Amino acid sequence: MKTAVLSDIHGNREALSVILDSVKKSGAESMIILGDIIDYGPHSDEVIEMIKEFPLPLICNIWGNHESAVMNEEYERFSSERGRESAIFTRNNLSEKSFSYIKNEMTNDGIYEFSLGNLKCLAVHGSLKDIYWKSIRPTDDFSSYKEYDYVFSGHSHLPHFFEIYYDADAPLMRNKKKTVFINPGSVGQPRNHCPLAQYALFDTETGEVSMIREEYDIEKEQKCFSHKTDVFYKERLTKGV
């Protein structure tokens, strides 16, 4: 079974539209969403409607730090004043339907355990060190993830795919236990110096992970930004930074 893994859409309608078309063509049978579907971009309401209408089943759809901040009106952990102002602007302009969806149809603690066949999986927006605000990085201590076969995370807007091997009492596996870490990058606000919309495709049978990048109409999305929000979030789309 192929599963599409999306994260950090950030209210970018044009990027999500292209990614959902790509997911349809990929043969994916399910989808994982790792948080931050709202804020920064101008189309938080529209993104929520697109997710609601998309025909694939959602394995999980967890809150990110932006859902948590907006819903709880807790903005102090944003690293900049423009980040706080953007989140407040998003809250003030979300529809009642969007509030209801975030509150009632998303997993509102930013973390979710599930199984894919016999694979034990973890979805977390950030990391086990800080579910909302600290990303998994390839140089981290990974001892707390040993029980999982796959760990899906977002938040950094930087895609990664790597494997960690732990010592284990498993002679048939040469006394090693493996955990695979996947971050699909960002659909709507990439920061890996690539402006393309990004997601991952995971095949549960073969273990193949494909990092997909798709072109979208950046200028069309940029034209929809409000003059009341910082131009930084609009301009960064051009460079993917």
N, C-alpha and C positions, 0 to 999 in steps of 0.2 A: 504494500500500500504506500502510495506517495502522499506526503503531508506537506503543505505549504506553510512556511514559518514567516510571519510578518511582525515587525515592531516599529515603534516610533513613526507613526503616520503623520502626526502633528498637524491635523487639519488641512492636509494637502490633497485636495480633490483630484487635480489633474494627475498627480503621481499615483494615487490609489486606483484611479480608473484604469490606467495602463497596466498596473500590477495585477489587478483582478482579471483583466483580459488575458494576461500571461498565465495566471493560475488556471483559468478555464482551459487553455490550450495545453497545459502541462500534463494533464491526466491526474492531477491531485484529487484525492477522495475526501480530504479533510483539511482543516486549517487550524493553526495555532497563532494567537495574537498575544503579544508580550507587553502590551501597555503603551501609554502615551499616544492614544489615537487622536487626542484633542490638543489645542493650544499652539502657539506660535503662528500657525497658518490661519487663513481667513475662513476655512470651511469646516469647522468642527461639526456643526449640525449635519452638513451634507455627508461627511465621512461616516458618521454614525448611521445615517439612513442607508448608505451604500453597503455597510457591513450587515445591517439588519436584513437587507434584501438579497444578499449574496446566497446562492443555493447550497453551498457546501456546508456540512456540519462543522461546528466549532468545537474542537477538543477542549480548548480553554480560551478565555478572553479576559485577561487579568488587568487590574489597575496598574498604571505606572505612577511615577511621582507627580505628574501633572494632573491626573485624575484625582489623586489623593489631595493635592494642594488645593485644587479648585473646589472639590466637594466639601472639604473640611475648612476651607478658608484659612489655610496655614501656609503662608508664603515666605516665612523667614529663612528657609533653607536654600532658596534660590541664590545663586552666586552673584547676581547682579540686580540692580534696581530695574533694568529693562525687563528682566525675567519676571520679577514680581509684578510689574505693571502689565505685562502681557497676560499673565495668569488671571489677574483681576479683570482685565478687559474681557477675556474669554468667559469667565464666570458671569459677568454682567450681560453677555450677549448670547448665552446658550438658551435654547428653547426648553420649555418644560418637558417635552418629549425626550430631549437629550439628557436632561437631569435624571429623568426616570430610568432611561436605559442604563446610564452609568451606575446608578444606585442599585438597580434591581436585576440587571441582566449581565453585568460584568462581575468577576470575582474581585471583591473589594479589599483584599489584603495583599495583593501584589505577588502572590506565590500559589502554586498549585501542583500537587503530585498526581500522576496518572500513569497508566500502563499502555503501552503499544505492543500488543501480543504479549510476549514474555519479557519485554523490556521495561524496566522501572525508570520513569522519567520525572524530571523536575522542570517546571517552568517558573522563572523568577524574573521580575523586571530588572532588578539590580543584581544583588548577590546575597548569599546567606549572612555576610557581614553587615549588610544594610540593604534591606529588601528593595527600597525605593531609590536610594541616593548613591550607592557605591557599585560601580560596575565590576564584573569579572574581568580580570586581566591575565594574560598568559604567564605572568611572573608571580601570580598569587600562590598562597598556600592552599592546596586543594584537598586537604585531609578530610574536611567536613562533607565532601561530595562523594565519598567512596562508595556509599550504598547505591548510587544511581548509575544506570547504564548511559543515560543521555541527560545533559543539562542544557536547557534552552534559556537564553537570557538576552536582554536588550540594554537600553539606557545609554550606553557609550556612543551609539550611532556609528560604531566601528565594527565591521564584520570580522568574525573569527571562526575557525574550525580547527580544533586540535584535540589530541588524545592524551590522557594521563594514565599511567600504569602504576598500580599499587601492589605492594607485596600481599600475597594471599595464600591461604592453605588450599591450593588447587593444582595438584600435580599434573593433571591432564592439560592444564593451561600454563604449564611451566611456572606455577606459583605466582601468577600475575592476575590482577583484576583490572579491567579497562573502564574508564569513563570518558565519553565523548562530549565535548563542549562546543555548542553552536550558538553564535550570535549572527542573525541574518543581516545586520546593518539596518539602516533606516530607510523606510519607504519615502518619507516626506521631508527629512532634514538631514541628509547624509553629511558626514564629517570626515570622510576618508579621502578627501581631495578628488572625489568623483561625484559630479552633480546628478548622475543617473539615479532613478528610483531603484531600490534594492530590496531583495528578499531571498530566502533560501528554500530549497526543495529537498526534502529528506525522504529517502526510500527505505522503509522499515525492513524490507526483505533483503536487500543487498548491502544496506548501510551507506549507500552512496549519498553524498551531500553536494548539491549544486548551488553555487552562489550566483543568483540571477541579477542582471542589471538591465534596466529598460530605459530608453529615452522617453521623455514626455515634454509637453509644451510648458517650459518653465516660465516664459514671458507671459503666457496667458494666466498662469497662477499668480504671478507677481502683480499683475494689473488689478487683482481683486483685494490686495492688502489695504487695510484701513490706514488713513493718514494719522490715526490716533495711536497707532502702535509704532514701536521703534523700527526704523528701516533696516536694521541689522538682520532681522529674521527674513526679510524679503530679499535683501541683496546677497546673503550667504548662499542662496539656492543656486546661483550662477556658478559658483566655484566648488560647492560641496565641502564647505569648511565649517 
